[in-house]
Amino acid sequence: MTDEQPSTEPRPRSWIDKIAQVFSDEPTDTRSLLELLRNAKQDQVLDADALGIIEGALQFSSMQVRDIMIPRSQVVTVPAKMPIAEIVELVAKASHSRFPVIGENVDNVIGILLAKDLLPLILSDNTEKFNLRDVVRPATFIPESKRLNVLLREFRETRHHMAIVIDEYGSVCGAVTIEDVLEQIVGEIEDEHDVDDESYIKKFDDENFIVKALTPLDAFNEYFKTKFNDQEFATVGGLALKQFGYIPERGETINVGPFLITVLNADSRQIKLLKVTSTLVSVRRK
């Protein structure tokens, strides 16, 4: 009878062992934490979706409202003096759930109209005594420099889903919704009313634009009157990625043709959001 020799094969690591190994060296900053998390994905402790959400959450706290807001020129507003029939038509056409109600101009925001508040009126067919101010909700005003993590906490505490963004001079420069904020963590939230094409590009001023990385390159070319090769790259993100040569982090910049491209949001897998600064004088005015 021979004695059994102890096995020299390594014992399979449990998921607890893997996590302990990943965090055996404590991260000292966000960069080192991200590196540990990406190693965890390679060790199959985290899947790609979980890593993407964690990366989005880490970058989220350093982003400001100005990075994601809907520019003033693209905010759909309801004039306080608009007849009810026109309001219903506008709401149905826009397919949004919330609309800033304005007085004499966009800088005079009276409140927020919820599309659902029009439903009882439509069902009762009693529009003669309708007064828009009776159904308008109070508006929340925030500075464009507010951090997204702070805004999300305020949205949760107040249960508001939209805020009006003002600049340093007190003028309205845009709007932001809770969906815009959450998309920075979990990625694009598509619904049946989301549209493509021009919604990929949001104009701030004559030189600065916020561009989704998934913007088709042919749509980008049409908007900016450029001629980037859309046979080699399908999206603006692909074009930027080729120029960088690696997946960049938030805040990194690169020159692409007549544009300075700044990364606003990205994770270990892809670029998500870009700021495009243009020197072209022929950019289409919006």
Secondary structure as UniProt FT lines:
FT   HELIX           15..22
FT   HELIX           30..42
FT   TURN            43..44
FT   HELIX           48..60
FT   TURN            61..62
FT   HELIX           65..67
FT   STRAND          70..71
FT   HELIX           72..74
FT   STRAND          78..79
FT   TURN            80..81
FT   HELIX           84..94
FT   STRAND          98..102
FT   TURN            106..107
FT   STRAND          109..114
FT   HELIX           115..118
FT   HELIX           119..124
FT   TURN            128..129
FT   HELIX           132..134
FT   STRAND          141..143
FT   TURN            144..145
FT   HELIX           148..158
FT   STRAND          162..166
FT   TURN            168..169
FT   STRAND          172..177
FT   HELIX           178..186
FT   TURN            192..193
FT   HELIX           197..200
FT   STRAND          201..203
FT   STRAND          208..212
FT   TURN            213..214
FT   HELIX           217..224
FT   TURN            230..232
FT   HELIX           236..244
FT   TURN            250..251
FT   STRAND          253..256
FT   TURN            257..258
FT   STRAND          259..266
FT   STRAND          271..278
//
